[in-house]
Amino acid sequence: MPNTKLDDQNELIIYTDGGCIGNPGPGGWAAVLVRAGQVEELGGAAAGTTNNRMEMRAAIEGLRRARPGERARVVTDSRYLQDGITRWIHGWKRRNWKKADGNPVLNQDLWQELDTLIQGPAGSVCWEHVRGHQGHPFNERCDEIANGFARGTPPELRRGDGSWIGGTAAPVASIPSAAPATPTVGVPSGMGFPFYLSYRDGELRLHGDWADCEAWVKGVRGVRYKKVRSPAELGSTLTAWGIGAGQAARQLGVQVSG
């Protein structure tokens, strides 16, 4: 679906984000809705949750606000959410909610809830990815709200023209994207270089040796893995995989900047 003007009364843009402290740990989610140039902020918290569940909850709560026949565009910085709902879910449903390796799909309850919503009375739903922590005002606002709820200090949720979010309620295409920067990544606690990095089903993991990495990635479709030898190589790998600084910091327990 192409980007449309914000005076289109029949489109709802839903910017989303979610995360937690510790993963698992206390979490928060956020959705910023844009409809006909007006903005509405949503947010919430959960105890003992995960980053991925909060990303999914944000999309679910946003889509619940879609009106019958209204087109919805969900903008997320989560590859797990986008790939799951646009690619992986079809195979999961054919296999009765099993992954290719025969194990049950994680977060099945939320995937089923999301699947029901996108096939409900609302009109068509499309999914758009934006890099996290790259200066996109609405993505940054979602991150602020979600982190506030996760930390027990939720910000005021507002309604209006969106002028408090670094500009007007503009669609994704009208906001220039900053050139992706290679993040500066600290040395993970208790882990020395070289080590193996993997990315499976939206989860980053560090492995001290190949045997541990192989056991985690073998036979899984769509998985990524790489031997990294320095903080610079770790940063460039995260950039190449489209993983934002916030996600890397939360899941790897490292200091990330840029």
VOKEGU-939130 format. One line per field, with one value per residue (C-alpha): chain; residue in three letters; z, y negated, x; residue number from 1. Coordinates in pm, whole numbers. Example, Ala and Ser with C-alpha at 12.3 -4.5 7.8 and 13.67 -1.06 7.14 Angstrom:
BEGIN
lokol <- (A:A)
mipa <- (Ala:Ser)
Z <- (780:714)
Y <- (450:106)
X <- (1230:1367)
drennu <- (1:2)
***
This chain:
BEGIN
lokol <- (A:A:A:A:A:A:A:A:A:A:A:A:A:A:A:A:A:A:A:A:A:A:A:A:A:A:A:A:A:A:A:A:A:A:A:A:A:A:A:A:A:A:A:A:A:A:A:A:A:A:A:A:A:A:A:A:A:A:A:A:A:A:A:A:A:A:A:A:A:A:A:A:A:A:A:A:A:A:A:A:A:A:A:A:A:A:A:A:A:A:A:A:A:A:A:A:A:A:A:A:A:A:A:A:A:A:A:A:A:A:A:A:A:A:A:A:A:A:A:A:A:A:A:A:A:A:A:A:A:A:A:A:A:A:A:A:A:A:A:A:A:A:A:A:A:A:A:A:A:A:A:A:A:A:A:A:A:A:A:A:A:A:A:A:A:A:A:A:A:A:A:A:A:A:A:A:A:A:A:A:A:A:A:A:A:A:A:A:A:A:A:A:A:A:A:A:A:A:A:A:A:A:A:A:A:A:A:A:A:A:A:A:A:A:A:A:A:A:A:A:A:A:A:A:A:A:A:A:A:A:A:A:A:A:A:A:A:A:A:A:A:A:A:A:A:A:A:A:A:A:A:A:A:A:A:A:A:A)
mipa <- (Met:Pro:Asn:Thr:Lys:Leu:Asp:Asp:Gln:Asn:Glu:Leu:Ile:Ile:Tyr:Thr:Asp:Gly:Gly:Cys:Ile:Gly:Asn:Pro:Gly:Pro:Gly:Gly:Trp:Ala:Ala:Val:Leu:Val:Arg:Ala:Gly:Gln:Val:Glu:Glu:Leu:Gly:Gly:Ala:Ala:Ala:Gly:Thr:Thr:Asn:Asn:Arg:Met:Glu:Met:Arg:Ala:Ala:Ile:Glu:Gly:Leu:Arg:Arg:Ala:Arg:Pro:Gly:Glu:Arg:Ala:Arg:Val:Val:Thr:Asp:Ser:Arg:Tyr:Leu:Gln:Asp:Gly:Ile:Thr:Arg:Trp:Ile:His:Gly:Trp:Lys:Arg:Arg:Asn:Trp:Lys:Lys:Ala:Asp:Gly:Asn:Pro:Val:Leu:Asn:Gln:Asp:Leu:Trp:Gln:Glu:Leu:Asp:Thr:Leu:Ile:Gln:Gly:Pro:Ala:Gly:Ser:Val:Cys:Trp:Glu:His:Val:Arg:Gly:His:Gln:Gly:His:Pro:Phe:Asn:Glu:Arg:Cys:Asp:Glu:Ile:Ala:Asn:Gly:Phe:Ala:Arg:Gly:Thr:Pro:Pro:Glu:Leu:Arg:Arg:Gly:Asp:Gly:Ser:Trp:Ile:Gly:Gly:Thr:Ala:Ala:Pro:Val:Ala:Ser:Ile:Pro:Ser:Ala:Ala:Pro:Ala:Thr:Pro:Thr:Val:Gly:Val:Pro:Ser:Gly:Met:Gly:Phe:Pro:Phe:Tyr:Leu:Ser:Tyr:Arg:Asp:Gly:Glu:Leu:Arg:Leu:His:Gly:Asp:Trp:Ala:Asp:Cys:Glu:Ala:Trp:Val:Lys:Gly:Val:Arg:Gly:Val:Arg:Tyr:Lys:Lys:Val:Arg:Ser:Pro:Ala:Glu:Leu:Gly:Ser:Thr:Leu:Thr:Ala:Trp:Gly:Ile:Gly:Ala:Gly:Gln:Ala:Ala:Arg:Gln:Leu:Gly:Val:Gln:Val:Ser:Gly)
Z <- (0:-92:160:150:267:624:527:399:640:557:671:1019:1071:1381:1505:1760:1999:2299:2530:2876:3143:3157:2888:3057:3303:3356:3017:2838:2502:2304:1999:1845:1616:1332:1167:949:1093:1455:1696:1986:2216:2382:2627:2892:3113:3194:3453:3370:2993:2694:2429:2157:2351:2412:2042:1958:2226:2085:1739:1881:2085:1790:1550:1799:1731:1357:1234:1004:647:749:599:863:824:1113:1139:1359:1428:1514:1243:1458:1442:1073:953:1184:1065:695:636:913:1025:710:773:1144:1069:814:1077:1350:1520:1505:1377:1103:1367:1518:1833:1937:1816:2086:2181:2007:2205:2077:1719:1715:1858:1595:1317:1422:1419:1069:935:1122:1019:959:603:466:695:572:764:733:896:1025:1186:1558:1720:1387:1467:1339:1565:1601:1657:1919:2091:2101:2253:2519:2613:2620:2829:3070:3131:3164:3428:3620:3521:3232:3052:2994:2698:2471:2191:1938:1625:1720:1745:2066:1868:1686:1408:1255:1214:894:734:721:366:433:717:586:711:861:701:907:1150:1269:1644:1893:2096:2429:2524:2660:3027:3084:2714:2534:2162:1944:1999:1788:1744:1636:1551:1562:1573:1674:1953:1966:2146:2220:2213:2353:2099:1774:1936:2142:1842:1615:1864:1866:1490:1323:1117:1178:871:846:1126:1108:1277:1255:1432:1554:1654:1779:1901:1557:1381:1625:1551:1174:1195:1392:1132:844:1011:1061:1440:1627:1917:2167:2083:2095:2431:2586:2455:2479:2799:2649:2616:2265:2117:1771)
Y <- (0:-338:-618:-846:-1194:-1241:-1401:-1057:-979:-609:-536:-475:-484:-296:-354:-90:10:235:356:472:437:759:963:1123:856:568:438:161:107:-199:-282:-626:-647:-898:-948:-1248:-1454:-1387:-1188:-961:-794:-456:-269:-1:219:588:780:1069:1027:1009:757:952:982:608:537:758:610:261:369:551:253:20:243:272:-98:-45:-123:107:67:-154:-83:-36:-77:57:-93:106:134:504:749:1027:869:777:1108:1310:1161:1129:1443:1700:1714:1889:2191:2191:2214:2493:2688:2625:2360:2554:2420:2591:2783:2920:2710:2496:2137:1892:1631:1831:1660:1317:1435:1582:1260:1057:1292:1257:879:850:1075:892:612:359:304:403:399:344:355:116:139:-160:-145:-205:-485:-656:-985:-906:-1128:-893:-586:-779:-886:-525:-421:-693:-582:-209:-260:-483:-214:56:-149:-239:-608:-635:-970:-1159:-1010:-1287:-1362:-1639:-1749:-1575:-1899:-1774:-1490:-1691:-1811:-1747:-1410:-1325:-978:-773:-864:-1239:-1223:-1200:-892:-940:-737:-420:-466:-181:-160:-161:156:231:568:797:876:1202:1256:1206:1181:1375:1522:1617:1399:1542:1398:1643:1564:1204:1296:1209:1446:1465:1799:1865:2139:2284:2593:2378:2162:2462:2625:2308:2239:2581:2670:2338:2144:1774:1778:1561:1623:1492:1515:1166:1066:708:444:278:602:658:310:352:691:546:270:518:727:420:444:115:-1:27:388:482:312:484:833:846:649:415:43:-70:-418:-556)
X <- (0:152:178:-125:-209:-315:-643:-748:-1031:-1007:-650:-514:-136:-20:335:434:710:758:1029:1112:1377:1579:1397:1214:1119:876:768:585:422:317:110:78:-225:-254:-591:-682:-397:-491:-277:-376:-123:-175:46:49:262:302:501:732:711:949:1047:867:543:539:604:308:83:146:28:-273:-391:-344:-536:-820:-885:-927:-1277:-1475:-1351:-1059:-716:-448:-72:137:487:724:1097:1057:1164:1018:673:687:833:611:283:373:586:618:255:136:358:275:-96:-47:150:-109:104:428:760:956:1154:831:842:543:539:640:379:108:-168:-67:-9:-360:-505:-322:-428:-793:-766:-622:-896:-1171:-1408:-1129:-1012:-673:-367:-12:314:605:949:1144:1488:1472:1673:1739:1567:1216:999:704:921:1118:796:677:1009:975:625:706:1020:831:569:835:1019:703:714:467:450:130:-57:-174:-420:-401:-217:109:306:473:637:899:669:330:168:351:356:675:770:767:1022:1379:1560:1902:2178:2219:2505:2721:2658:2940:2901:3067:3214:2941:2982:3169:3227:3557:3619:3591:3244:2942:2634:2300:1958:1669:1297:1369:1610:1979:2213:2585:2767:3111:3187:3062:2909:2672:2582:2529:2294:2082:2068:2090:1783:1605:1499:1574:1831:2145:2477:2831:3167:3259:3609:3580:3331:3354:3262:2977:2843:2866:2694:2402:2368:2376:2106:1885:1892:1862:2073:1788:1711:2079:2129:1827:1895:2274:2317:2577:2625:2531:2551:2496)
drennu <- (1:2:3:4:5:6:7:8:9:10:11:12:13:14:15:16:17:18:19:20:21:22:23:24:25:26:27:28:29:30:31:32:33:34:35:36:37:38:39:40:41:42:43:44:45:46:47:48:49:50:51:52:53:54:55:56:57:58:59:60:61:62:63:64:65:66:67:68:69:70:71:72:73:74:75:76:77:78:79:80:81:82:83:84:85:86:87:88:89:90:91:92:93:94:95:96:97:98:99:100:101:102:103:104:105:106:107:108:109:110:111:112:113:114:115:116:117:118:119:120:121:122:123:124:125:126:127:128:129:130:131:132:133:134:135:136:137:138:139:140:141:142:143:144:145:146:147:148:149:150:151:152:153:154:155:156:157:158:159:160:161:162:163:164:165:166:167:168:169:170:171:172:173:174:175:176:177:178:179:180:181:182:183:184:185:186:187:188:189:190:191:192:193:194:195:196:197:198:199:200:201:202:203:204:205:206:207:208:209:210:211:212:213:214:215:216:217:218:219:220:221:222:223:224:225:226:227:228:229:230:231:232:233:234:235:236:237:238:239:240:241:242:243:244:245:246:247:248:249:250:251:252:253:254:255:256:257:258)
***
